[in-house]
Amino acid sequence: MKIATTETIAGYVITKNLGVVIGNTIRARHVGKDILAGFRSLVG
């Protein structure tokens, strides 16, 4: 299985398109805030 962020891959035929994937990140400058941000990303 090949995973790519482009529409084509040289030398391969695309057989299945899984659609758009959306990600979310939270960045903090303080260690305590980093831990809290990690909990927030788990909860959503």
C-alpha distance matrix in Angstrom:
0.0 3.8 6.6 10.0 13.5 14.7 15.2 14.2 12.3 14.6 13.8 10.9 11.7 10.5 10.6 10.5 12.2 12.6 15.8 17.6 17.2 20.5 21.2 24.6 26.2 29.7 31.4 34.8 37.2 38.8 37.4 38.9 37.4 34.0 34.2 35.5 32.7 30.1 31.9 32.1 28.3 27.8 30.5 29.3
3.8 0.0 3.8 6.5 10.3 11.3 12.3 11.2 9.2 11.8 11.9 9.3 10.6 9.4 10.8 10.7 11.4 12.2 14.6 16.0 15.7 18.8 19.6 23.0 24.4 28.1 29.5 33.0 35.3 37.2 36.1 37.8 36.1 32.7 33.3 34.6 31.6 29.3 31.4 31.3 27.5 27.5 30.2 28.8
6.6 3.8 0.0 3.8 7.1 9.1 10.7 10.8 9.7 13.0 14.0 11.6 12.4 10.3 11.9 10.7 10.1 10.2 12.0 12.8 12.1 15.2 15.9 19.3 20.9 24.5 26.1 29.7 32.1 34.1 33.2 34.8 32.9 29.6 30.4 31.4 28.3 26.2 28.4 28.0 24.2 24.5 27.1 25.5
10.0 6.5 3.8 0.0 3.8 5.5 7.9 8.4 7.8 11.3 13.3 11.4 12.4 10.3 12.8 11.8 10.4 10.9 11.6 11.8 11.7 14.4 15.4 18.8 20.3 24.0 25.4 29.0 31.3 33.7 33.2 34.9 32.8 29.6 30.8 31.7 28.4 26.7 29.1 28.4 24.6 25.5 28.0 25.9
13.5 10.3 7.1 3.8 0.0 3.8 6.9 8.8 9.5 13.0 15.7 14.0 14.6 12.2 14.7 13.2 10.8 11.1 10.5 9.7 9.9 12.2 13.4 16.7 18.4 22.0 23.5 27.2 29.6 32.2 32.1 33.7 31.3 28.4 29.9 30.5 26.9 25.7 28.1 27.0 23.3 24.7 26.9 24.4
14.7 11.3 9.1 5.5 3.8 0.0 3.8 5.6 7.2 10.4 13.4 12.2 12.7 10.8 13.9 13.2 11.0 12.4 11.7 11.5 12.7 15.1 16.7 20.0 21.8 25.3 26.7 30.4 32.6 35.4 35.5 37.2 34.7 31.9 33.5 34.0 30.4 29.4 31.8 30.5 26.9 28.3 30.4 27.8
15.2 12.3 10.7 7.9 6.9 3.8 0.0 3.8 7.1 10.2 12.8 11.2 10.6 8.6 11.6 11.3 9.2 11.6 10.9 11.6 13.7 16.6 18.8 22.3 24.5 28.1 29.7 33.5 35.9 38.7 38.8 40.2 37.6 34.9 36.4 36.7 33.1 32.1 34.2 32.7 29.2 30.4 32.2 29.5
14.2 11.2 10.8 8.4 8.8 5.6 3.8 0.0 3.8 6.5 9.0 7.9 8.0 7.3 11.0 11.8 10.9 13.8 13.9 15.0 16.8 19.8 21.7 25.2 27.1 30.7 32.1 35.9 38.1 40.8 40.8 42.5 40.1 37.1 38.6 39.2 35.7 34.4 36.7 35.5 31.8 32.9 35.0 32.5
12.3 9.2 9.7 7.8 9.5 7.2 7.1 3.8 0.0 3.8 6.3 5.6 7.5 7.8 11.6 12.8 12.7 15.2 16.1 17.2 18.3 21.3 22.7 26.2 27.7 31.3 32.5 36.1 38.1 40.8 40.4 42.3 40.2 37.0 38.4 39.4 36.0 34.5 36.9 36.1 32.4 33.3 35.7 33.4
14.6 11.8 13.0 11.3 13.0 10.4 10.2 6.5 3.8 0.0 3.8 5.7 8.4 10.2 13.8 15.8 16.1 18.9 19.7 20.9 22.1 25.0 26.3 29.7 31.0 34.5 35.4 39.0 40.8 43.5 43.2 45.3 43.3 40.0 41.5 42.7 39.2 37.7 40.3 39.6 35.9 36.8 39.3 37.1
13.8 11.9 14.0 13.3 15.7 13.4 12.8 9.0 6.3 3.8 0.0 3.8 7.1 10.0 13.0 15.6 16.8 19.8 21.2 22.9 24.1 27.2 28.6 32.1 33.5 37.1 38.1 41.7 43.5 46.1 45.5 47.6 45.7 42.3 43.6 44.8 41.5 39.7 42.2 41.6 37.9 38.5 41.0 39.0
10.9 9.3 11.6 11.4 14.0 12.2 11.2 7.9 5.6 5.7 3.8 0.0 3.8 6.4 9.3 11.9 13.4 16.4 18.2 20.2 21.4 24.8 26.4 30.0 31.7 35.4 36.8 40.4 42.5 44.9 44.2 46.0 44.1 40.8 41.8 42.9 39.6 37.7 39.9 39.4 35.6 36.0 38.4 36.4
11.7 10.6 12.4 12.4 14.6 12.7 10.6 8.0 7.5 8.4 7.1 3.8 0.0 3.8 6.2 9.4 11.2 14.6 16.4 19.0 20.7 24.3 26.3 30.0 32.2 35.9 37.6 41.3 43.7 46.0 45.4 47.0 44.9 41.7 42.6 43.4 40.1 38.3 40.2 39.4 35.7 36.0 38.0 36.0
10.5 9.4 10.3 10.3 12.2 10.8 8.6 7.3 7.8 10.2 10.0 6.4 3.8 0.0 3.8 5.9 7.4 10.8 12.7 15.4 17.2 20.8 23.1 26.8 29.1 32.9 34.9 38.6 41.2 43.5 42.9 44.2 42.0 39.0 39.8 40.3 37.1 35.3 37.0 36.1 32.4 32.7 34.6 32.4
10.6 10.8 11.9 12.8 14.7 13.9 11.6 11.0 11.6 13.8 13.0 9.3 6.2 3.8 0.0 3.8 7.0 10.1 12.6 15.9 17.7 21.5 23.9 27.7 30.2 34.0 36.2 39.9 42.7 44.8 44.0 45.1 43.0 40.0 40.4 40.9 37.7 35.8 37.2 36.4 32.7 32.6 34.3 32.3
10.5 10.7 10.7 11.8 13.2 13.2 11.3 11.8 12.8 15.8 15.6 11.9 9.4 5.9 3.8 0.0 3.8 6.4 9.2 12.6 14.4 18.2 20.7 24.5 27.2 31.0 33.4 37.1 40.0 42.0 41.3 42.1 39.9 37.0 37.4 37.7 34.6 32.6 33.9 32.9 29.3 29.2 30.7 28.7
12.2 11.4 10.1 10.4 10.8 11.0 9.2 10.9 12.7 16.1 16.8 13.4 11.2 7.4 7.0 3.8 0.0 3.8 5.6 9.0 11.2 14.9 17.7 21.4 24.3 28.1 30.6 34.3 37.3 39.4 38.9 39.7 37.3 34.6 35.2 35.2 31.9 30.3 31.6 30.4 26.8 27.0 28.4 26.1
12.6 12.2 10.2 10.9 11.1 12.4 11.6 13.8 15.2 18.9 19.8 16.4 14.6 10.8 10.1 6.4 3.8 0.0 3.8 7.0 8.4 12.1 14.8 18.5 21.5 25.2 27.9 31.6 34.7 36.6 36.0 36.6 34.3 31.6 32.0 31.9 28.7 27.1 28.1 26.9 23.4 23.4 24.7 22.5
15.8 14.6 12.0 11.6 10.5 11.7 10.9 13.9 16.1 19.7 21.2 18.2 16.4 12.7 12.6 9.2 5.6 3.8 0.0 3.8 6.6 10.0 13.3 16.8 20.1 23.7 26.5 30.1 33.4 35.5 35.3 35.8 33.1 30.7 31.4 31.0 27.7 26.5 27.5 25.9 22.5 23.0 24.0 21.3
17.6 16.0 12.8 11.8 9.7 11.5 11.6 15.0 17.2 20.9 22.9 20.2 19.0 15.4 15.9 12.6 9.0 7.0 3.8 0.0 3.8 6.6 10.1 13.6 16.8 20.4 23.1 26.8 30.0 32.3 32.3 32.8 30.0 27.7 28.6 28.1 24.7 23.8 25.0 23.1 19.8 20.8 21.8 18.9
17.2 15.7 12.1 11.7 9.9 12.7 13.7 16.8 18.3 22.1 24.1 21.4 20.7 17.2 17.7 14.4 11.2 8.4 6.6 3.8 0.0 3.8 6.7 10.4 13.6 17.2 20.0 23.6 26.9 28.9 28.7 29.3 26.6 24.2 25.0 24.6 21.2 20.1 21.5 19.8 16.3 17.3 18.7 15.9
20.5 18.8 15.2 14.4 12.2 15.1 16.6 19.8 21.3 25.0 27.2 24.8 24.3 20.8 21.5 18.2 14.9 12.1 10.0 6.6 3.8 0.0 3.8 7.0 10.4 13.9 16.8 20.4 23.8 25.9 26.0 26.3 23.4 21.3 22.3 21.6 18.1 17.5 18.9 16.8 13.5 15.1 16.2 13.1
21.2 19.6 15.9 15.4 13.4 16.7 18.8 21.7 22.7 26.3 28.6 26.4 26.3 23.1 23.9 20.7 17.7 14.8 13.3 10.1 6.7 3.8 0.0 3.8 6.9 10.5 13.4 17.0 20.3 22.3 22.2 22.7 19.9 17.6 18.7 18.3 14.7 14.0 15.8 13.9 10.5 12.5 14.1 11.3
24.6 23.0 19.3 18.8 16.7 20.0 22.3 25.2 26.2 29.7 32.1 30.0 30.0 26.8 27.7 24.5 21.4 18.5 16.8 13.6 10.4 7.0 3.8 0.0 3.8 6.9 10.2 13.6 17.1 19.0 19.2 19.4 16.4 14.5 15.7 15.0 11.3 11.2 13.0 10.8 7.8 10.6 12.0 9.2
26.2 24.4 20.9 20.3 18.4 21.8 24.5 27.1 27.7 31.0 33.5 31.7 32.2 29.1 30.2 27.2 24.3 21.5 20.1 16.8 13.6 10.4 6.9 3.8 0.0 3.8 6.6 10.1 13.5 15.4 15.7 16.3 13.4 11.1 12.9 12.6 8.8 9.1 11.7 10.0 7.4 10.7 12.6 10.6
29.7 28.1 24.5 24.0 22.0 25.3 28.1 30.7 31.3 34.5 37.1 35.4 35.9 32.9 34.0 31.0 28.1 25.2 23.7 20.4 17.2 13.9 10.5 6.9 3.8 0.0 3.8 6.7 10.4 12.2 12.8 13.1 9.9 8.3 10.5 9.8 6.1 7.7 10.3 8.5 7.3 10.9 12.4 10.9
31.4 29.5 26.1 25.4 23.5 26.7 29.7 32.1 32.5 35.4 38.1 36.8 37.6 34.9 36.2 33.4 30.6 27.9 26.5 23.1 20.0 16.8 13.4 10.2 6.6 3.8 0.0 3.8 6.9 9.3 10.5 11.6 8.6 6.9 10.2 10.3 7.2 9.1 12.2 11.1 10.4 13.8 15.6 14.5
34.8 33.0 29.7 29.0 27.2 30.4 33.5 35.9 36.1 39.0 41.7 40.4 41.3 38.6 39.9 37.1 34.3 31.6 30.1 26.8 23.6 20.4 17.0 13.6 10.1 6.7 3.8 0.0 3.8 5.8 7.7 8.7 5.7 5.3 8.9 9.0 7.2 9.8 12.4 11.8 12.2 15.3 16.8 16.2
37.2 35.3 32.1 31.3 29.6 32.6 35.9 38.1 38.1 40.8 43.5 42.5 43.7 41.2 42.7 40.0 37.3 34.7 33.4 30.0 26.9 23.8 20.3 17.1 13.5 10.4 6.9 3.8 0.0 3.8 6.8 8.8 7.0 7.1 10.7 11.4 10.4 12.7 15.4 15.2 15.8 18.7 20.3 20.0
38.8 37.2 34.1 33.7 32.2 35.4 38.7 40.8 40.8 43.5 46.1 44.9 46.0 43.5 44.8 42.0 39.4 36.6 35.5 32.3 28.9 25.9 22.3 19.0 15.4 12.2 9.3 5.8 3.8 0.0 3.8 5.5 5.1 6.1 8.8 9.9 10.2 12.3 14.4 14.9 16.1 18.5 19.9 20.3
37.4 36.1 33.2 33.2 32.1 35.5 38.8 40.8 40.4 43.2 45.5 44.2 45.4 42.9 44.0 41.3 38.9 36.0 35.3 32.3 28.7 26.0 22.2 19.2 15.7 12.8 10.5 7.7 6.8 3.8 0.0 3.8 5.4 4.9 6.5 8.7 9.7 10.7 12.8 14.2 15.3 17.0 18.8 19.8
38.9 37.8 34.8 34.9 33.7 37.2 40.2 42.5 42.3 45.3 47.6 46.0 47.0 44.2 45.1 42.1 39.7 36.6 35.8 32.8 29.3 26.3 22.7 19.4 16.3 13.1 11.6 8.7 8.8 5.5 3.8 0.0 3.8 5.4 5.3 6.4 8.6 10.0 11.0 12.5 14.4 15.8 17.0 18.3
37.4 36.1 32.9 32.8 31.3 34.7 37.6 40.1 40.2 43.3 45.7 44.1 44.9 42.0 43.0 39.9 37.3 34.3 33.1 30.0 26.6 23.4 19.9 16.4 13.4 9.9 8.6 5.7 7.0 5.1 5.4 3.8 0.0 3.8 5.4 5.0 5.9 8.5 9.8 10.2 12.1 14.2 15.2 15.9
34.0 32.7 29.6 29.6 28.4 31.9 34.9 37.1 37.0 40.0 42.3 40.8 41.7 39.0 40.0 37.0 34.6 31.6 30.7 27.7 24.2 21.3 17.6 14.5 11.1 8.3 6.9 5.3 7.1 6.1 4.9 5.4 3.8 0.0 3.8 5.4 5.0 6.2 8.8 9.7 10.5 12.5 14.4 15.0
34.2 33.3 30.4 30.8 29.9 33.5 36.4 38.6 38.4 41.5 43.6 41.8 42.6 39.8 40.4 37.4 35.2 32.0 31.4 28.6 25.0 22.3 18.7 15.7 12.9 10.5 10.2 8.9 10.7 8.8 6.5 5.3 5.4 3.8 0.0 3.8 5.4 5.1 6.5 8.7 10.0 10.9 12.7 14.3
35.5 34.6 31.4 31.7 30.5 34.0 36.7 39.2 39.4 42.7 44.8 42.9 43.4 40.3 40.9 37.7 35.2 31.9 31.0 28.1 24.6 21.6 18.3 15.0 12.6 9.8 10.3 9.0 11.4 9.9 8.7 6.4 5.0 5.4 3.8 0.0 3.8 5.4 5.2 6.2 8.7 10.0 10.7 12.1
32.7 31.6 28.3 28.4 26.9 30.4 33.1 35.7 36.0 39.2 41.5 39.6 40.1 37.1 37.7 34.6 31.9 28.7 27.7 24.7 21.2 18.1 14.7 11.3 8.8 6.1 7.2 7.2 10.4 10.2 9.7 8.6 5.9 5.0 5.4 3.8 0.0 3.8 5.4 4.9 6.2 8.7 9.9 10.2
30.1 29.3 26.2 26.7 25.7 29.4 32.1 34.4 34.5 37.7 39.7 37.7 38.3 35.3 35.8 32.6 30.3 27.1 26.5 23.8 20.1 17.5 14.0 11.2 9.1 7.7 9.1 9.8 12.7 12.3 10.7 10.0 8.5 6.2 5.1 5.4 3.8 0.0 3.8 5.4 5.2 6.4 8.8 9.9
31.9 31.4 28.4 29.1 28.1 31.8 34.2 36.7 36.9 40.3 42.2 39.9 40.2 37.0 37.2 33.9 31.6 28.1 27.5 25.0 21.5 18.9 15.8 13.0 11.7 10.3 12.2 12.4 15.4 14.4 12.8 11.0 9.8 8.8 6.5 5.2 5.4 3.8 0.0 3.8 5.4 5.1 6.3 8.5
32.1 31.3 28.0 28.4 27.0 30.5 32.7 35.5 36.1 39.6 41.6 39.4 39.4 36.1 36.4 32.9 30.4 26.9 25.9 23.1 19.8 16.8 13.9 10.8 10.0 8.5 11.1 11.8 15.2 14.9 14.2 12.5 10.2 9.7 8.7 6.2 4.9 5.4 3.8 0.0 3.8 5.4 5.2 5.9
28.3 27.5 24.2 24.6 23.3 26.9 29.2 31.8 32.4 35.9 37.9 35.6 35.7 32.4 32.7 29.3 26.8 23.4 22.5 19.8 16.3 13.5 10.5 7.8 7.4 7.3 10.4 12.2 15.8 16.1 15.3 14.4 12.1 10.5 10.0 8.7 6.2 5.2 5.4 3.8 0.0 3.8 5.5 5.0
27.8 27.5 24.5 25.5 24.7 28.3 30.4 32.9 33.3 36.8 38.5 36.0 36.0 32.7 32.6 29.2 27.0 23.4 23.0 20.8 17.3 15.1 12.5 10.6 10.7 10.9 13.8 15.3 18.7 18.5 17.0 15.8 14.2 12.5 10.9 10.0 8.7 6.4 5.1 5.4 3.8 0.0 3.8 5.5
30.5 30.2 27.1 28.0 26.9 30.4 32.2 35.0 35.7 39.3 41.0 38.4 38.0 34.6 34.3 30.7 28.4 24.7 24.0 21.8 18.7 16.2 14.1 12.0 12.6 12.4 15.6 16.8 20.3 19.9 18.8 17.0 15.2 14.4 12.7 10.7 9.9 8.8 6.3 5.2 5.5 3.8 0.0 3.8
29.3 28.8 25.5 25.9 24.4 27.8 29.5 32.5 33.4 37.1 39.0 36.4 36.0 32.4 32.3 28.7 26.1 22.5 21.3 18.9 15.9 13.1 11.3 9.2 10.6 10.9 14.5 16.2 20.0 20.3 19.8 18.3 15.9 15.0 14.3 12.1 10.2 9.9 8.5 5.9 5.0 5.5 3.8 0.0
